[in-house]
Amino acid sequence: MPKSSDAQSRDELIWRIVAAIGLVFLLLGLLDIALTWFPLDLGDSEWELGTTSHFFDTFPLLGLGISFLLAASIAEGRRWQARTIATFCVLLAVFMWLALALWVTVLPVALKVIGNSPALTVIKKASAKTAVEALLYPFALLWLAGAAWRASLRKRMGGY
């Protein structure tokens, strides 16, 4: 049964709102990540450990922005927008794996420096959290990218 024009315009408004919220989250997430990584201070173990941990901790805001924008682009039938977001997801997943590699190389140094101080428990908890985030987020991004590409290849994208 075809949708009435009121229902269709309401659905379009809902997806525009979701896209607007997604854009705000995306911009805030990108700003947070840019301020986290720049200025670069590679070679400083403390900076590398803190930056990578903070990057994974603050990713959910960016992830929500990506997800909302992607859902709206698929629902509205914006094929190239969905493909662009999918490509961004793949690139971000690769960047996350590089950040994970950096984090893994610095963590043993940090644990050795701390020794048996009371801060060791805090570092271990933060490390466990970062490890789980660093392992899950890239695969979530790749799943989103795959879903977007599959949707963009369909003859008619909208109307789920």
SULVENLIN-V211675 format. One line per field, one symbol per residue. burial: 1 if it has 9 or more other C-alpha atoms within 8 Angstrom, else 0. A space follows every 10 residues. Layout:
burial->???
This chain:
burial->0000000100 0100110111 1111111111 0110010000 0000101110 1111111110 1111111111 0111111110 1110111011 0111011011 0110011011 1001000001 0010011001 0011001110 1101110110 1100001000
